[in-house]
Amino acid sequence: MGNKLAGAGIYDDFEPSYQWHREQTQDVLHIYLRGFEREQIHVKPEKGSLVIWGERPIDPPKRQRFRKEFSLPKNFKEEEIHAQFSATGILSVIVPKKETLGRQMSSLFSRVNFNKYWLLLLVLKLIVYVVYVIMKGKLEKVAHNQTSNACRSC
C-alpha cells in the first residue's frame, strides 16, 4: 500500500487478501499472510467486529504491517471464536454461529434419520385426522339440530 516513517523504522502497510466461507454452523475467514509467523499476528473480537492485525520485519529498518476489521453477523458466538495459523501462511478464523430454531429442527430430523416420504405420509395422516374431527363435529351438530327441530314439532 504505502511506506510510512515511524520512529526508527519504515513501515510498509498492506491489505492482505482474504476469503469468507459461509457454512450452516459457522463462518470461516481465511487470510493469506505468507511470510508471517504466528506470534506476529493478533485476532480480537470487538463490539460486533473482528479486528486482525500483524507486523513483521522485512529488511532492517523496513517492517511490513496490516490491520483489517470485519463486521460479524448478529448470530455469532463471540466466546467461541478461535484462529489457526498454518505453515503455508494462511490464518483461518472460525466464527461459530448460534443455533437457530430452523437449524435445531433440521439437526433433530437428521439425527432421527427420518425418511422424507415417511414424514410426508405422517403429515398427510395428521391433516386427514384433523379434517375428520372437524367434519365429525359439524355432522354431530347438524344431527343435534335436526333432532331438536323434530322434537319441537311433537
C-alpha positions, 0 to 999 in steps of 0.5 A: 500500500504505502511506506510510512516513517515511524520512529526508527523504522519504515513501515510498509502497510498492506491489505492482505487478501482474504476469503469468507466461507459461509457454512450452516454452523459457522463462518470461516475467514481465511487470510493469506499472510505468507511470510508471517509467523504466528506470534506476529499476528493478533485476532480480537473480537470487538463490539460486533467486529473482528479486528486482525492485525500483524507486523513483521520485519522485512529488511532492517529498518523496513517492517511490513504491517496490516490491520483489517476489521470485519463486521460479524453477523448478529448470530455469532458466538463471540466466546467461541471464536478461535484462529489457526495459523498454518505453515503455508501462511494462511490464518483461518478464523472460525466464527461459530454461529448460534443455533437457530430454531430452523437449524435445531429442527433440521439437526433433530430430523437428521439425527432421527434419520427420518425418511422424507416420504415417511414424514410426508405420509405422517403429515398427510395422516395428521391433516386427514385426522384433523379434517375428520374431527372437524367434519365429525363435529359439524355432522354431530351438530347438524344431527343435534339440530335436526333432532331438536327441530323434530322434537319441537314439532311433537 
